[in-house]
Amino acid sequence: MARLQGKVAIITGAAQGMGASHAKKFIDEGAKVVITDLNVEKGEALAKELGDNALFIKQNVTNAEDWATVVAETEKAFGQVDVLVNNAGITMAKSILQTTEEEYRRIVDINQVSVFLGMKTVIPAMQKAGGGSIVNISSMNGLVGGAIGYTDTKFAVRGMTKAAALECANYGIRVNSVHPGVIATPMVVQEDTKAAVEAFSKTIPMKRVAQSEEVSNMVLFLASDDASYSTGSEFIIDGGLTAQ
């Protein structure tokens, strides 16, 4: 039987990149999936491609009202919420001296506050469903240092995951974080960065970057009942980078 048969999932930032990969994997494994994003064109196209078990909803993940709408529309369309993948996020490669307060607050809102809002809004729906799984996408930079703003928010996602896992254990809701390293998404392997990424890949113990599907396989595991005793934990997909 498909590993997510009968489950309903919300995946944020899923119009493209890793989020789209997760959505496709979930559909293949029997789930009904709500894709959210600000990119309406790509989000609607992906939902159409995935068929009747997919629904696109435009969402600003930093807005509490949008979160309430997404959960309500998910329950209306598919009856319940079993899985949340907090995938939406941005990165910024500036030094602390170059980063403005406005830029810093924006990355905190998108990478950190959105995860809080998502969990806060989804937990009551999962309680009604009898349990669930929340998968928060952090980064290897939620374990080791990197760019200001991105690193701090990804560390925060890791901490929120642990706090929520402890609170939600009695509800039958599991909460885990996933920490990807360098992933071959269109943003990473575009022409102006391709050479730098290829050079960096030689420093990775496994001597390559990961494919999106390799991250999706981990997210699938955590969303499924196969991970029934895993909560409050970090799952690292970095080819050994943080082991060095």
N, CA, C and O of each residue as an XYZ file, in Angstrom:
976
protein
N       0.840     -1.201      0.000
C       0.000      0.000      0.000
C       0.871      1.246      0.000
O       1.958      1.246      0.578
N       0.399      2.307     -0.645
C       1.138      3.572     -0.677
C       1.326      4.097      0.742
O       0.443      3.946      1.587
N       2.453      4.701      0.995
C       2.836      5.053      2.367
C       2.029      6.207      2.965
O       1.985      6.365      4.185
N       1.394      7.011      2.112
C       0.576      8.115      2.620
C      -0.893      7.962      2.229
O      -1.633      8.945      2.185
N      -1.305      6.753      1.952
C      -2.686      6.509      1.544
C      -3.656      7.023      2.614
O      -3.524      6.682      3.789
N      -4.620      7.837      2.208
C      -5.620      8.346      3.132
C      -5.204      9.575      3.903
O      -5.998     10.104      4.682
N      -3.978     10.050      3.714
C      -3.499     11.233      4.451
C      -3.645     12.497      3.608
O      -3.589     12.464      2.379
N      -3.835     13.607      4.312
C      -3.975     14.917      3.682
C      -2.843     15.809      4.170
O      -2.633     15.960      5.374
N      -2.114     16.399      3.226
C      -0.934     17.191      3.569
C      -1.032     18.606      3.036
O      -1.582     18.847      1.961
N      -0.488     19.543      3.808
C      -0.278     20.926      3.371
C       1.230     21.117      3.227
O       1.991     20.815      4.146
N       1.654     21.619      2.074
C       3.080     21.884      1.837
C       3.213     23.336      1.400
O       2.649     23.730      0.380
N       3.954     24.136      2.163
C       4.122     25.546      1.825
C       5.309     25.748      0.891
O       6.232     24.935      0.850
N       5.266     26.851      0.141
C       6.351     27.151     -0.787
C       6.563     26.042     -1.784
O       7.698     25.700     -2.114
N       5.451     25.468     -2.274
C       5.537     24.225     -3.046
C       5.307     24.399     -4.534
O       5.130     23.408     -5.243
N       5.303     25.630     -5.028
C       5.065     25.834     -6.462
C       6.257     25.398     -7.308
O       6.107     25.124     -8.499
N       7.445     25.331     -6.696
C       8.641     24.964     -7.448
C       9.702     24.437     -6.479
O       9.485     24.405     -5.268
N      10.832     24.032     -7.018
C      11.960     23.603     -6.189
C      11.660     22.393     -5.327
O      10.945     21.481     -5.740
N      12.219     22.396     -4.117
C      12.055     21.250     -3.226
C      10.604     21.028     -2.845
O      10.160     19.885     -2.732
N       9.856     22.110     -2.647
C       8.452     21.960     -2.278
C       7.660     21.213     -3.326
O       6.834     20.362     -2.997
N       7.905     21.526     -4.591
C       7.226     20.822     -5.689
C       7.621     19.351     -5.706
O       6.789     18.481     -5.964
N       8.892     19.078     -5.431
C       9.364     17.696     -5.370
C       8.649     16.928     -4.261
O       8.257     15.776     -4.449
N       8.483     17.573     -3.104
C       7.772     16.921     -1.995
C       6.326     16.632     -2.394
O       5.806     15.548     -2.128
N       5.679     17.613     -3.039
C       4.280     17.450     -3.435
C       4.110     16.270     -4.394
O       3.193     15.464     -4.239
N       4.988     16.175     -5.370
C       4.915     15.069     -6.335
C       5.110     13.724     -5.638
O       4.390     12.765     -5.916
N       6.067     13.660     -4.748
C       6.330     12.415     -4.018
C       5.118     12.014     -3.174
O       4.750     10.839     -3.132
N       4.502     12.983     -2.507
C       3.343     12.698     -1.659
C       2.165     12.183     -2.490
O       1.485     11.234     -2.099
N       1.933     12.821     -3.637
C       0.851     12.368     -4.519
C       1.113     10.936     -4.972
O       0.206     10.103     -4.970
N       2.347     10.656     -5.358
C       2.715      9.301     -5.796
C       2.467      8.266     -4.701
O       2.191      7.100     -4.984
N       2.572      8.713     -3.438
C       2.414      7.789     -2.312
C       1.003      7.822     -1.725
O       0.780      7.354     -0.609
N       0.047      8.379     -2.485
C      -1.360      8.249     -2.113
C      -1.984      9.385     -1.337
O      -3.158      9.303     -0.975
N      -1.229     10.457     -1.067
C      -1.774     11.569     -0.284
C      -2.615     12.503     -1.141
O      -2.488     12.537     -2.365
N      -3.472     13.257     -0.473
C      -4.095     14.440     -1.053
C      -3.269     15.623     -0.559
O      -2.956     15.714      0.628
N      -2.916     16.531     -1.473
C      -1.932     17.566     -1.151
C      -2.453     18.962     -1.474
O      -2.946     19.219     -2.572
N      -2.336     19.851     -0.500
C      -2.601     21.267     -0.722
C      -1.258     21.973     -0.876
O      -0.426     21.967      0.032
N      -1.069     22.573     -2.032
C       0.148     23.304     -2.369
C      -0.100     24.776     -2.090
O      -1.082     25.330     -2.583
N       0.758     25.426     -1.315
C       0.596     26.861     -1.111
C       1.850     27.600     -1.557
O       2.965     27.085     -1.468
N       1.639     28.820     -2.041
C       2.752     29.634     -2.529
C       2.188     30.995     -2.910
O       0.974     31.160     -3.025
N       3.071     31.968     -3.105
C       2.667     33.263     -3.658
C       2.697     33.249     -5.178
O       2.085     34.100     -5.824
N       3.413     32.275     -5.752
C       3.520     32.172     -7.210
C       2.303     31.413     -7.749
O       2.299     30.185     -7.834
N       1.280     32.178     -8.106
C       0.010     31.586     -8.525
C       0.157     30.791     -9.817
O      -0.372     29.686     -9.934
N       0.869     31.347    -10.779
C       0.998     30.696    -12.085
C       1.618     29.312    -11.960
O       1.080     28.334    -12.480
N       2.758     29.232    -11.264
C       3.432     27.939    -11.131
C       2.666     27.004    -10.190
O       2.634     25.792    -10.404
N       2.056     27.569     -9.157
C       1.307     26.741     -8.220
C       0.102     26.099     -8.872
O      -0.146     24.909     -8.677
N      -0.654     26.869     -9.645
C      -1.827     26.324    -10.325
C      -1.425     25.297    -11.387
O      -2.104     24.289    -11.580
N      -0.308     25.569    -12.071
C       0.164     24.630    -13.096
C       0.565     23.300    -12.468
O       0.277     22.238    -13.021
N       1.225     23.355    -11.322
C       1.641     22.120    -10.655
C       0.425     21.342    -10.167
O       0.363     20.124    -10.332
N      -0.535     22.027     -9.573
C      -1.734     21.345     -9.085
C      -2.478     20.670    -10.237
O      -2.981     19.557    -10.087
N      -2.545     21.341    -11.378
C      -3.196     20.756    -12.553
C      -2.450     19.511    -13.010
O      -3.059     18.499    -13.355
N      -1.119     19.601    -13.009
C      -0.283     18.456    -13.409
C      -0.489     17.262    -12.481
O      -0.492     16.117    -12.932
N      -0.662     17.527    -11.185
C      -0.766     16.453    -10.202
C      -2.161     15.844    -10.127
O      -2.325     14.745     -9.598
N      -3.164     16.540    -10.646
C      -4.493     15.938    -10.744
C      -5.441     16.280     -9.617
O      -5.222     17.228     -8.864
N      -6.496     15.494     -9.512
C      -7.604     15.800     -8.602
C      -7.231     15.733     -7.128
O      -7.928     16.302     -6.288
N      -6.163     15.061     -6.811
C      -5.747     14.958     -5.406
C      -4.848     16.110     -4.963
O      -4.297     16.084     -3.862
N      -4.700     17.119     -5.820
C      -3.899     18.299     -5.488
C      -4.751     19.552     -5.595
O      -5.619     19.656     -6.461
N      -4.495     20.498     -4.711
C      -5.196     21.777     -4.704
C      -4.190     22.876     -4.431
O      -3.375     22.759     -3.516
N      -4.239     23.952     -5.221
C      -3.362     25.094     -4.970
C      -4.133     26.194     -4.259
O      -5.267     26.504     -4.622
N      -3.505     26.784     -3.237
C      -4.056     27.949     -2.546
C      -2.954     29.003     -2.440
O      -1.865     28.718     -1.943
N      -3.236     30.209     -2.902
C      -2.282     31.304     -2.745
C      -2.170     31.651     -1.265
O      -3.178     31.818     -0.579
N      -0.934     31.758     -0.778
C      -0.738     32.020      0.644
C       0.499     32.865      0.923
O       1.573     32.617      0.375
N       0.335     33.846      1.766
C       1.447     34.553      2.382
C       1.675     33.883      3.732
O       0.873     34.050      4.651
N       2.758     33.130      3.858
C       2.970     32.318      5.065
C       3.237     33.145      6.315
O       3.241     32.604      7.421
N       3.459     34.452      6.158
C       3.685     35.315      7.318
C       2.383     35.915      7.840
O       2.402     36.700      8.788
N       1.267     35.559      7.239
C      -0.024     36.147      7.577
C      -0.919     35.112      8.263
O      -1.227     34.073      7.680
N      -1.335     35.396      9.498
C      -2.137     34.441     10.273
C      -3.490     34.175      9.615
O      -3.983     33.047      9.654
N      -4.092     35.196      9.013
C      -5.387     35.003      8.353
C      -5.261     34.061      7.161
O      -6.143     33.237      6.917
N      -4.165     34.185      6.422
C      -3.936     33.264      5.303
C      -3.805     31.835      5.801
O      -4.297     30.905      5.162
N      -3.149     31.654      6.930
C      -3.016     30.306      7.489
C      -4.375     29.727      7.855
O      -4.650     28.558      7.582
N      -5.228     30.543      8.473
C      -6.563     30.076      8.840
C      -7.356     29.676      7.594
O      -8.081     28.681      7.600
N      -7.209     30.466      6.529
C      -7.899     30.158      5.275
C      -7.406     28.847      4.683
O      -8.208     28.027      4.235
N      -6.094     28.642      4.678
C      -5.525     27.414      4.113
C      -6.039     26.183      4.850
O      -6.427     25.199      4.221
N      -6.044     26.235      6.175
C      -6.510     25.074      6.942
C      -8.000     24.838      6.700
O      -8.427     23.698      6.521
N      -8.783     25.901      6.693
C     -10.222     25.759      6.467
C     -10.520     25.202      5.076
O     -11.375     24.330      4.921
N      -9.811     25.707      4.067
C     -10.031     25.234      2.699
C      -9.553     23.794      2.521
O     -10.136     23.034      1.747
N      -8.494     23.421      3.236
C      -8.014     22.035      3.176
C      -9.060     21.092      3.751
O      -9.361     20.057      3.156
N      -9.615     21.446      4.905
C     -10.636     20.602      5.521
C     -11.894     20.541      4.655
O     -12.542     19.498      4.562
N     -12.231     21.657      4.027
C     -13.406     21.688      3.151
C     -13.217     20.774      1.942
O     -14.134     20.055      1.544
N     -12.013     20.811      1.363
C     -11.752     20.035      0.146
C     -11.493     18.565      0.427
O     -11.971     17.696     -0.303
N     -10.728     18.279      1.496
C     -10.251     16.914      1.711
C     -10.635     16.309      3.068
O     -10.343     15.142      3.328
N     -11.291     17.101      3.937
C     -11.859     16.544      5.152
C     -11.036     16.636      6.417
O     -11.602     16.617      7.510
N      -9.708     16.735      6.313
C      -8.863     16.728      7.501
C      -7.475     17.233      7.143
O      -7.173     17.476      5.975
N      -6.625     17.389      8.169
C      -5.213     17.715      7.959
C      -4.383     16.720      8.764
O      -4.498     16.655      9.988
N      -3.548     15.948      8.076
C      -2.705     14.955      8.742
C      -1.236     15.337      8.771
O      -0.502     14.951      9.681
N      -0.807     16.106      7.759
C       0.619     16.417      7.602
C       0.785     17.888      7.245
O       0.044     18.424      6.421
N       1.754     18.531      7.866
C       2.180     19.876      7.472
C       3.666     19.842      7.190
O       4.452     19.383      8.018
N       4.057     20.332      6.008
C       5.470     20.506      5.687
C       5.722     22.010      5.570
O       5.323     22.644      4.593
N       6.387     22.563      6.575
C       6.753     23.980      6.556
C       8.016     24.130      5.710
O       9.136     24.099      6.220
N       7.804     24.294      4.409
C       8.911     24.312      3.453
C       9.296     25.719      2.995
O      10.441     25.944      2.604
N       8.363     26.664      3.038
C       8.624     28.007      2.512
C       9.791     28.666      3.247
O       9.895     28.575      4.470
N      10.658     29.321      2.496
C      11.794     30.007      3.098
C      12.594     30.760      2.059
O      12.489     30.494      0.861
N      13.388     31.696      2.526
C      14.267     32.460      1.643
C      15.670     32.470      2.231
O      15.870     32.190      3.413
N      16.623     32.794      1.390
C      18.000     32.948      1.849
C      18.500     34.329      1.475
O      17.913     35.003      0.629
N      19.576     34.743      2.102
C      20.139     36.058      1.842
C      21.630     35.996      2.131
O      22.038     35.602      3.224
N      22.442     36.383      1.158
C      23.894     36.280      1.306
C      24.495     37.665      1.485
O      25.150     38.191      0.585
N      24.267     38.247      2.650
C      24.842     39.551      2.978
C      25.555     39.465      4.313
O      25.218     38.628      5.151
N      26.533     40.321      4.513
C      27.204     40.367      5.810
C      26.298     41.070      6.813
O      25.361     41.771      6.429
N      26.576     40.883      8.073
C      25.779     41.527      9.113
C      25.850     43.061      8.991
O      24.888     43.754      9.320
N      26.978     43.580      8.524
C      27.129     45.031      8.387
C      26.332     45.574      7.207
O      25.937     46.740      7.216
N      26.092     44.755      6.198
C      25.346     45.190      5.015
C      23.838     44.975      5.147
O      23.056     45.559      4.397
N      23.434     44.139      6.100
C      22.021     43.783      6.225
C      21.248     44.874      6.947
O      21.630     45.300      8.037
N      20.160     45.325      6.335
C      19.320     46.341      6.969
C      18.355     45.676      7.950
O      18.115     44.471      7.888
N      17.811     46.486      8.855
C      16.816     45.955      9.789
C      15.601     45.414      9.042
O      15.055     44.375      9.412
N      15.179     46.112      7.999
C      14.029     45.673      7.214
C      14.290     44.312      6.573
O      13.420     43.442      6.588
N      15.484     44.125      6.012
C      15.834     42.848      5.400
C      15.869     41.736      6.438
O      15.412     40.620      6.190
N      16.423     42.060      7.612
C      16.523     41.052      8.666
C      15.143     40.619      9.147
O      14.882     39.427      9.310
N      14.271     41.583      9.372
C      12.925     41.257      9.845
C      12.150     40.462      8.794
O      11.327     39.616      9.145
N      12.401     40.722      7.516
C      11.705     39.983      6.453
C      12.098     38.511      6.480
O      11.237     37.637      6.380
N      13.389     38.233      6.613
C      13.811     36.835      6.608
C      13.349     36.112      7.877
O      13.049     34.918      7.842
N      13.293     36.843      8.999
C      12.758     36.256     10.226
C      11.280     35.917     10.058
O      10.833     34.849     10.474
N      10.523     36.828      9.447
C       9.092     36.588      9.235
C       8.853     35.364      8.352
O       8.016     34.517      8.666
N       9.591     35.279      7.250
C       9.346     34.199      6.292
C       9.893     32.861      6.783
O       9.228     31.833      6.649
N      11.083     32.865      7.342
C      11.727     31.597      7.718
C      11.341     31.096      9.100
O      11.370     29.892      9.355
N      10.979     32.015      9.997
C      10.765     31.639     11.399
C       9.320     31.830     11.848
O       8.678     30.888     12.313
N       8.813     33.046     11.707
C       7.452     33.322     12.176
C       6.434     32.456     11.435
O       5.452     32.008     12.025
N       6.670     32.221     10.141
C       5.733     31.408      9.365
C       5.624     29.986      9.917
O       4.553     29.380      9.878
N       6.729     29.463     10.427
C       6.713     28.111     10.992
C       5.881     28.087     12.269
O       5.097     27.165     12.493
N       6.057     29.110     13.104
C       5.230     29.242     14.312
C       3.750     29.331     13.955
O       2.926     28.626     14.536
N       3.413     30.196     13.003
C       2.014     30.372     12.609
C       1.433     29.080     12.029
O       0.291     28.719     12.311
N       2.237     28.392     11.214
C       1.773     27.145     10.623
C       1.454     26.103     11.670
O       0.397     25.473     11.629
N       2.374     25.920     12.618
C       2.137     24.924     13.659
C       0.952     25.313     14.529
O       0.104     24.476     14.838
N       0.891     26.574     14.922
C      -0.193     27.051     15.786
C      -1.561     26.834     15.143
O      -2.521     26.484     15.831
N      -1.655     27.039     13.827
C      -2.932     26.924     13.125
C      -3.294     25.479     12.817
O      -4.470     25.116     12.832
N      -2.301     24.663     12.541
C      -2.553     23.286     12.113
C      -2.791     22.334     13.286
O      -3.538     21.365     13.151
N      -2.174     22.596     14.416
C      -2.284     21.658     15.547
C      -3.742     21.365     15.929
O      -4.077     20.195     16.116
N      -4.629     22.370     16.054
C      -6.027     22.033     16.377
C      -6.685     21.148     15.315
O      -7.483     20.272     15.648
N      -6.359     21.370     14.055
C      -6.907     20.533     12.982
C      -6.401     19.101     13.104
O      -7.152     18.153     12.876
N      -5.125     18.942     13.464
C      -4.568     17.604     13.647
C      -5.150     16.922     14.881
O      -5.323     15.704     14.895
N      -5.452     17.701     15.915
C      -6.103     17.120     17.087
C      -7.459     16.531     16.693
O      -7.822     15.443     17.141
N      -8.200     17.249     15.860
C      -9.496     16.744     15.383
C      -9.322     15.478     14.553
O     -10.160     14.576     14.593
N      -8.213     15.420     13.793
C      -7.948     14.262     12.933
C      -7.412     13.073     13.713
O      -7.307     11.974     13.169
N      -7.073     13.278     14.978
C      -6.572     12.191     15.810
C      -5.069     12.044     15.833
O      -4.549     11.040     16.320
N      -4.358     13.040     15.307
C      -2.892     13.017     15.296
C      -2.360     13.538     13.984
O      -3.122     13.940     13.105
N      -1.035     13.529     13.853
C      -0.446     14.020     12.615
C       1.051     14.135     12.690
O       1.676     13.749     13.678
N       1.619     14.675     11.628
C       3.068     14.852     11.532
C       3.372     16.234     10.964
O       2.842     16.623      9.923
N       4.224     16.960     11.656
C       4.708     18.256     11.183
C       6.186     18.110     10.848
O       6.979     17.653     11.671
N       6.543     18.504      9.634
C       7.936     18.435      9.184
C       8.385     19.861      8.872
O       7.884     20.492      7.941
N       9.325     20.354      9.653
C       9.840     21.711      9.471
C      11.173     21.659      8.722
O      12.131     21.039      9.183
N      11.219     22.318      7.565
C      12.452     22.305      6.781
C      13.393     23.379      7.311
O      13.150     24.574      7.146
N      14.462     22.935      7.945
C      15.509     23.837      8.433
C      16.626     23.822      7.392
O      16.360     24.054      6.212
N      17.844     23.561      7.789
C      19.006     23.568      6.905
C      20.192     23.024      7.685
O      20.161     22.950      8.913
N      21.242     22.645      6.955
C      22.486     22.342      7.670
C      22.958     23.577      8.439
O      23.697     23.463      9.417
N      22.517     24.781      7.981
C      22.852     26.008      8.695
C      21.965     26.233      9.911
O      22.043     27.280     10.554
N      21.132     25.267     10.226
C      20.479     25.224     11.521
C      21.286     24.418     12.513
O      20.874     24.221     13.656
N      22.457     23.945     12.058
C      23.369     23.166     12.898
C      24.750     23.802     12.978
O      25.432     23.688     13.995
N      25.163     24.475     11.900
C      26.479     25.124     11.846
C      26.301     26.528     11.271
O      25.262     26.843     10.693
N      27.307     27.351     11.433
C      27.220     28.740     11.014
C      27.147     28.944      9.518
O      27.579     28.106      8.727
N      26.584     30.093      9.151
C      26.467     30.490      7.752
C      26.090     31.952      7.697
O      26.497     32.730      8.560
N      25.317     32.339      6.694
C      24.957     33.738      6.506
C      24.044     34.235      7.620
O      23.191     33.495      8.109
N      24.229     35.497      8.020
C      23.379     36.111      9.034
C      21.938     36.131      8.528
O      21.705     36.275      7.327
N      20.999     35.994      9.408
C      19.596     35.966      9.019
C      19.158     34.552      8.676
O      18.267     34.004      9.326
N      19.766     33.968      7.677
C      19.424     32.607      7.276
C      19.801     31.615      8.381
O      18.993     30.775      8.778
N      21.033     31.727      8.866
C      21.505     30.803      9.899
C      20.675     30.911     11.165
O      20.247     29.897     11.715
N      20.445     32.126     11.631
C      19.724     32.308     12.898
C      18.295     31.773     12.816
O      17.802     31.142     13.751
N      17.631     32.035     11.672
C      16.253     31.565     11.547
C      16.193     30.053     11.420
O      15.244     29.429     11.896
N      17.194     29.455     10.784
C      17.186     28.000     10.652
C      17.526     27.321     11.984
O      17.040     26.223     12.257
N      18.355     27.963     12.812
C      18.545     27.475     14.185
C      17.231     27.582     14.950
O      16.888     26.687     15.723
N      16.493     28.674     14.739
C      15.214     28.870     15.431
C      14.210     27.791     15.051
O      13.467     27.305     15.904
N      14.181     27.416     13.783
C      13.279     26.344     13.341
C      13.600     25.049     14.087
O      12.699     24.313     14.489
N      14.860     24.790     14.260
C      15.286     23.595     14.996
C      14.776     23.651     16.442
O      14.279     22.654     16.965
N      14.901     24.815     17.081
C      14.441     24.960     18.466
C      12.936     24.881     18.592
O      12.420     24.235     19.504
N      12.215     25.541     17.672
C      10.752     25.487     17.698
C      10.253     24.068     17.517
O       9.255     23.666     18.116
N      10.951     23.315     16.686
C      10.582     21.925     16.444
C      10.624     21.130     17.739
O       9.698     20.375     18.038
N      11.690     21.295     18.504
C      11.825     20.556     19.759
C      10.761     20.981     20.777
O      10.163     20.138     21.446
N      10.529     22.296     20.886
C       9.523     22.789     21.830
C       8.135     22.266     21.464
O       7.384     21.814     22.328
N       7.804     22.332     20.175
C       6.487     21.869     19.733
C       6.345     20.356     19.891
O       5.272     19.860     20.232
N       7.434     19.628     19.640
C       7.382     18.165     19.773
C       7.027     17.756     21.195
O       6.233     16.838     21.401
N       7.608     18.429     22.164
C       7.313     18.111     23.562
C       5.867     18.424     23.901
O       5.205     17.646     24.589
N       5.370     19.563     23.419
C       3.994     19.954     23.700
C       2.986     19.049     22.998
O       1.917     18.769     23.541
N       3.325     18.591     21.788
C       2.362     17.863     20.962
C       2.389     16.356     21.145
O       1.527     15.655     20.615
N       3.366     15.844     21.887
C       3.477     14.385     22.024
C       2.190     13.775     22.583
O       1.776     12.697     22.156
N       1.562     14.460     23.529
C       0.328     13.939     24.120
C      -0.861     13.986     23.172
O      -1.891     13.363     23.428
N      -0.716     14.736     22.065
C      -1.804     14.832     21.087
C      -1.652     13.818     19.954
O      -2.496     13.754     19.061
N      -0.596     13.041     19.990
C      -0.334     12.124     18.885
C       0.197     12.823     17.649
O       0.084     12.317     16.533
N       0.780     14.001     17.865
C       1.351     14.780     16.758
C       2.867     14.767     16.885
O       3.414     15.166     17.913
N       3.543     14.307     15.835
C       5.002     14.285     15.815
C       5.525     15.530     15.100
O       4.924     15.992     14.130
N       6.645     16.069     15.581
C       7.243     17.270     14.984
C       8.745     17.041     14.834
O       9.447     16.821     15.821
N       9.229     17.094     13.609
C      10.653     16.863     13.335
C      11.184     17.922     12.375
O      10.417     18.569     11.662
N      12.488     18.090     12.365
C      13.105     19.034     11.427
C      14.029     18.300     10.461
O      14.666     17.307     10.812
N      14.085     18.817      9.235
C      14.943     18.266      8.185
C      15.987     19.317      7.846
O      15.671     20.500      7.714
N      17.246     18.874      7.705
C      18.375     19.793      7.533
C      19.146     19.467      6.254
O      20.151     18.758      6.294
N      18.669     19.991      5.113
C      19.381     19.735      3.852
C      20.685     20.518      3.771
O      20.830     21.590      4.358
N      21.630     19.948      3.024
C      22.849     20.663      2.670
C      22.642     21.352      1.334
O      21.664     22.079      1.157
N      23.544     21.135      0.394
C      23.426     21.756     -0.927
C      22.589     20.851     -1.827
O      22.936     19.693     -2.060
N      21.490     21.394     -2.324
C      20.547     20.624     -3.122
C      20.511     21.189     -4.542
O      20.560     22.404     -4.729
N      20.428     20.329     -5.519
C      20.452     20.752     -6.921
C      19.080     21.258     -7.365
O      18.411     20.626     -8.183
N      18.672     22.399     -6.820
C      17.445     23.064     -7.261
C      17.814     24.053     -8.368
O      18.986     24.399     -8.518
N      16.824     24.514     -9.148
C      17.123     25.490    -10.217
C      17.862     26.722     -9.707
O      18.734     27.246    -10.400
N      17.525     27.194     -8.504
C      18.175     28.370     -7.939
C      19.668     28.145     -7.700
O      20.482     29.052     -7.869
N      20.011     26.915     -7.302
C      21.396     26.604     -6.953
C      22.250     26.335     -8.187
O      23.419     26.717     -8.226
N      21.676     25.681     -9.193
C      22.485     25.254    -10.343
C      22.298     26.145    -11.572
O      22.591     25.716    -12.688
N      21.818     27.371    -11.386
C      21.705     28.289    -12.513
C      23.102     28.645    -13.016
O      24.088     28.462    -12.302
N      23.184     29.150    -14.234
C      24.465     29.314    -14.926
C      25.481     30.148    -14.146
O      26.670     29.831    -14.149
N      25.024     31.219    -13.472
C      25.991     32.093    -12.796
C      26.531     31.510    -11.493
O      27.486     32.042    -10.928
N      25.936     30.433    -11.015
C      26.426     29.804     -9.786
C      26.915     28.378    -10.003
O      27.477     27.767     -9.094
N      26.704     27.851    -11.195
C      26.988     26.437    -11.457
C      28.438     26.072    -11.167
O      28.702     25.049    -10.534
N      29.374     26.888    -11.619
C      30.800     26.584    -11.425
C      31.169     26.583     -9.951
O      31.923     25.724     -9.494
N      30.634     27.550     -9.208
C      30.926     27.634     -7.775
C      30.361     26.426     -7.035
O      30.999     25.896     -6.125
N      29.173     25.995     -7.423
C      28.555     24.832     -6.789
C      29.351     23.570     -7.094
O      29.552     22.731     -6.216
N      29.803     23.436     -8.332
C      30.600     22.259     -8.706
C      31.914     22.227     -7.933
O      32.367     21.163     -7.511
N      32.521     23.390     -7.749
C      33.774     23.451     -6.981
C      33.520     23.098     -5.519
O      34.298     22.368     -4.905
N      32.420     23.624     -4.964
C      32.103     23.340     -3.558
C      31.785     21.870     -3.346
O      32.104     21.308     -2.298
N      31.157     21.244     -4.338
C      30.758     19.842     -4.180
C      31.955     18.937     -3.916
O      31.805     17.868     -3.326
N      33.141     19.357     -4.348
C      34.344     18.553     -4.125
C      34.760     18.524     -2.659
O      35.529     17.658     -2.241
N      34.242     19.489     -1.872
C      34.555     19.515     -0.438
C      33.574     18.675      0.386
O      33.775     18.475      1.584
N      32.516     18.188     -0.258
C      31.522     17.360      0.419
C      32.049     15.927      0.488
O      32.509     15.409     -0.530
N      32.001     15.272      1.639
C      32.526     13.904      1.726
C      31.984     12.965      0.654
O      32.719     12.102      0.175
N      30.724     13.108      0.268
C      30.151     12.243     -0.771
C      30.419     12.758     -2.180
O      29.994     12.145     -3.160
N      31.132     13.898     -2.284
C      31.627     14.450     -3.559
C      30.526     14.810     -4.562
O      30.748     14.765     -5.772
N      29.354     15.161     -4.063
C      28.279     15.602     -4.952
C      27.238     16.359     -4.145
O      27.179     16.243     -2.921
N      26.413     17.137     -4.846
C      25.261     17.758     -4.198
C      24.093     16.773     -4.251
O      24.115     15.803     -5.009
N      23.089     17.037     -3.446
C      21.932     16.147     -3.399
C      20.908     16.530     -4.461
O      20.869     17.671     -4.923
N      20.093     15.573     -4.834
C      18.943     15.830     -5.686
C      17.717     16.087     -4.803
O      17.628     15.571     -3.689
N      16.780     16.884     -5.309
C      15.584     17.218     -4.523
C      14.866     15.968     -4.028
O      14.356     15.938     -2.909
N      14.832     14.945     -4.863
C      14.108     13.730     -4.490
C      14.709     13.066     -3.256
O      13.999     12.391     -2.511
N      16.006     13.248     -3.034
C      16.628     12.653     -1.853
C      16.122     13.309     -0.576
O      15.989     12.649      0.455
N      15.841     14.600     -0.644
C      15.229     15.289      0.489
C      13.771     14.864      0.615
O      13.281     14.631      1.720
N      13.080     14.763     -0.517
C      11.671     14.356     -0.504
C      11.485     12.974      0.116
O      10.489     12.729      0.797
N      12.427     12.082     -0.113
C      12.327     10.744      0.478
C      12.376     10.810      1.998
O      11.681     10.051      2.673
N      13.192     11.710      2.543
C      13.254     11.872      3.991
C      11.975     12.504      4.524
O      11.454     12.080      5.555
N      11.467     13.516      3.824
C      10.225     14.168      4.241
C       9.075     13.168      4.204
O       8.233     13.147      5.102
N       9.044     12.344      3.165
C       8.037     11.293      3.055
C       8.094     10.351      4.255
O       7.061     10.030      4.842
N       9.284      9.913      4.615
C       9.454      9.021      5.767
C       8.865      9.641      7.026
O       8.132      8.980      7.762
N       9.184     10.911      7.277
C       8.719     11.570      8.499
C       7.217     11.811      8.480
O       6.573     11.796      9.529
N       6.653     12.032      7.295
C       5.209     12.234      7.180
C       4.440     10.934      7.373
O       3.278     10.945      7.780
N       5.087      9.826      7.082
C       4.409      8.526      7.098
C       4.431      7.886      8.479
O       5.131      8.339      9.384
N       3.652      6.827      8.615
C       3.622      6.085      9.873
C       4.902      5.289     10.103
O       5.102      4.748     11.191
N       5.769      5.209      9.101
C       7.061      4.538      9.280
C       7.903      5.241     10.343
O       8.770      4.626     10.963
N       7.642      6.539     10.551
C       8.407      7.332     11.531
C       7.608      7.513     12.820
O       7.714      8.549     13.477
N       6.819      6.520     13.177
C       5.855      6.641     14.268
C       6.472      6.938     15.638
O       5.770      7.415     16.530
N       7.766      6.668     15.825
C       8.391      6.907     17.134
C       9.468      7.983     17.060
O      10.304      8.103     17.956
N       9.438      8.763     15.982
C      10.413      9.850     15.822
C       9.720     11.182     16.024
O       8.791     11.528     15.293
N      10.177     11.932     17.023
C       9.679     13.289     17.227
C      10.731     14.121     17.944
O      11.506     13.609     18.751
N      10.744     15.414     17.634
C      11.705     16.329     18.247
C      13.129     16.127     17.771
O      14.074     16.517     18.456
N      13.293     15.525     16.606
C      14.628     15.143     16.143
C      15.029     15.870     14.868
O      14.186     16.377     14.127
N      16.346     15.908     14.630
C      16.899     16.490     13.408
C      17.296     15.372     12.445
O      17.940     14.397     12.833
N      16.902     15.534     11.192
C      17.256     14.562     10.158
C      18.083     15.298      9.106
O      17.584     16.182      8.410
N      19.359     14.914      9.004
C      20.344     15.659      8.227
C      20.570     14.995      6.879
O      20.770     13.783      6.797
N      20.536     15.805      5.818
C      20.771     15.312      4.459
C      21.808     16.232      3.810
O      21.468     17.126      3.036
N      23.069     15.995      4.140
C      24.113     16.933      3.692
C      25.344     16.242      3.122
O      26.377     16.884      2.935
N      25.252     14.942      2.842
C      26.394     14.237      2.268
C      27.600     14.143      3.177
O      28.703     13.835      2.725
N      27.393     14.410      4.471
C      28.493     14.321      5.443
C      29.154     15.639      5.798
O      30.135     15.653      6.542
N      28.632     16.762      5.275
C      29.291     18.053      5.499
C      29.427     18.400      6.980
O      30.496     18.823      7.421
N      28.347     18.222      7.753
C      28.413     18.612      9.155
C      29.116     17.582     10.032
O      29.299     17.795     11.230
N      29.513     16.446      9.413
C      30.260     15.435     10.166
C      31.751     15.739     10.186
O      32.505     15.110     10.928
N      32.180     16.703      9.371
C      33.613     16.994      9.244
C      34.132     17.773     10.449
O      35.316     18.102     10.508
